[in-house]
Amino acid sequence: MADTGMFLLRDVSGQEDVSGRLLQVTKVICRCLACSCQFTARPNEGLIDIVGGAVLLCPRCPQRQAISLARFADFLEQSP
């Protein structure tokens, strides 16, 4: 798990190029650290794709955070 400061990431999925570089995040399983809501974020359902990253939005409270693709890629490299 990775603590982003506002969310605790449990699992991340995304599209990668042929060399394995993360291009886009398509699913994030996480927990909001403000309200403890556990949710699965997908495009237009708590996950907004932005250039160079994505924004997570908690469905229960106003918590939101932009996270870079590099940070998501670090999480994927550290996950078993």
KAFENHU-V875372 format. One record per pair of residues at least 4 apart in sequence whose C-alpha atoms are under 8 Angstrom apart, sorted by the first residue. I is the first residue (numbers start at 1). J is the second residue. D is the distance in Angstrom with one decimal. If there is no record, write none. Layout:
# KAFENHU-V875372
I & J & D
I & J & D
This chain:
# KAFENHU-V875372
1 & 8 & 6.5
1 & 9 & 5.4
1 & 10 & 5.0
1 & 11 & 7.6
1 & 75 & 7.8
1 & 79 & 7.8
2 & 8 & 5.5
2 & 9 & 5.1
2 & 10 & 7.0
2 & 75 & 6.6
3 & 7 & 6.0
3 & 8 & 4.5
3 & 9 & 6.4
4 & 8 & 6.2
4 & 9 & 7.5
4 & 67 & 7.9
5 & 33 & 7.7
6 & 32 & 6.3
6 & 33 & 5.4
6 & 34 & 6.9
6 & 63 & 7.4
6 & 64 & 7.6
6 & 65 & 6.9
7 & 30 & 6.4
7 & 31 & 5.5
7 & 32 & 4.6
7 & 33 & 5.3
8 & 30 & 5.4
8 & 31 & 5.1
8 & 32 & 6.5
8 & 33 & 6.7
9 & 28 & 7.1
9 & 29 & 6.2
9 & 30 & 4.4
9 & 31 & 6.7
10 & 28 & 7.5
10 & 29 & 5.4
10 & 30 & 5.2
10 & 31 & 7.8
11 & 28 & 5.7
11 & 29 & 5.0
11 & 30 & 7.0
12 & 25 & 7.2
12 & 26 & 7.8
12 & 27 & 5.8
12 & 28 & 4.6
12 & 29 & 6.5
12 & 72 & 7.2
12 & 75 & 7.8
12 & 76 & 6.8
13 & 25 & 6.0
13 & 26 & 5.7
13 & 27 & 5.0
13 & 28 & 6.4
14 & 22 & 6.7
14 & 23 & 7.3
14 & 24 & 5.4
14 & 25 & 4.2
14 & 26 & 4.7
14 & 27 & 6.6
15 & 22 & 6.0
15 & 23 & 5.6
15 & 24 & 5.2
15 & 25 & 6.5
15 & 26 & 7.1
16 & 20 & 5.2
16 & 21 & 5.2
16 & 22 & 4.4
16 & 23 & 5.2
16 & 24 & 7.1
17 & 21 & 5.4
17 & 22 & 6.7
17 & 23 & 6.6
21 & 73 & 7.8
22 & 69 & 6.7
22 & 70 & 8.0
22 & 73 & 6.2
23 & 69 & 7.4
24 & 49 & 7.4
24 & 53 & 7.2
24 & 69 & 7.3
25 & 49 & 7.4
25 & 53 & 7.5
25 & 54 & 6.9
25 & 69 & 7.6
25 & 72 & 7.9
26 & 42 & 5.8
26 & 43 & 6.3
26 & 47 & 7.9
27 & 40 & 6.9
27 & 41 & 5.6
27 & 42 & 4.8
27 & 43 & 7.4
27 & 47 & 7.7
28 & 40 & 5.6
28 & 41 & 5.1
28 & 42 & 6.7
28 & 47 & 7.9
29 & 38 & 7.6
29 & 39 & 5.9
29 & 40 & 4.4
29 & 41 & 6.3
30 & 38 & 5.8
30 & 39 & 5.7
30 & 40 & 6.4
30 & 41 & 7.7
31 & 36 & 5.8
31 & 37 & 5.5
31 & 38 & 4.2
31 & 39 & 6.3
32 & 36 & 5.0
32 & 37 & 5.3
32 & 38 & 6.5
32 & 58 & 6.4
32 & 63 & 7.5
33 & 37 & 7.8
34 & 61 & 7.9
34 & 63 & 7.1
35 & 60 & 7.5
35 & 61 & 6.8
37 & 58 & 7.4
37 & 59 & 7.9
37 & 60 & 6.7
39 & 58 & 7.8
39 & 59 & 7.8
40 & 46 & 7.8
41 & 45 & 5.7
41 & 46 & 4.7
41 & 47 & 5.2
41 & 56 & 7.1
41 & 57 & 7.9
42 & 46 & 6.0
42 & 47 & 5.1
42 & 48 & 8.0
43 & 47 & 4.8
43 & 48 & 5.7
43 & 49 & 7.0
44 & 48 & 6.0
46 & 55 & 7.9
46 & 56 & 5.6
46 & 57 & 4.6
46 & 58 & 6.3
46 & 59 & 6.6
47 & 54 & 6.6
47 & 55 & 5.6
47 & 56 & 4.9
47 & 57 & 6.3
48 & 54 & 5.5
48 & 55 & 5.0
48 & 56 & 6.7
49 & 53 & 6.5
49 & 54 & 4.6
49 & 55 & 6.6
50 & 54 & 5.1
50 & 55 & 7.1
52 & 68 & 5.8
52 & 69 & 5.6
53 & 66 & 7.0
53 & 67 & 5.6
53 & 68 & 4.1
53 & 69 & 4.4
53 & 70 & 7.8
54 & 66 & 5.7
54 & 67 & 5.5
54 & 68 & 6.5
54 & 69 & 7.2
55 & 64 & 6.8
55 & 65 & 5.4
55 & 66 & 4.1
55 & 67 & 6.1
56 & 64 & 5.5
56 & 65 & 5.4
56 & 66 & 6.4
56 & 67 & 7.7
57 & 62 & 7.4
57 & 63 & 6.1
57 & 64 & 4.5
57 & 65 & 6.8
58 & 62 & 6.4
58 & 63 & 5.5
58 & 64 & 6.3
67 & 71 & 6.6
67 & 72 & 7.3
68 & 72 & 6.5
69 & 73 & 6.0
70 & 74 & 6.1
71 & 75 & 6.4
72 & 76 & 6.3
73 & 77 & 6.2
74 & 78 & 6.3
75 & 79 & 6.2
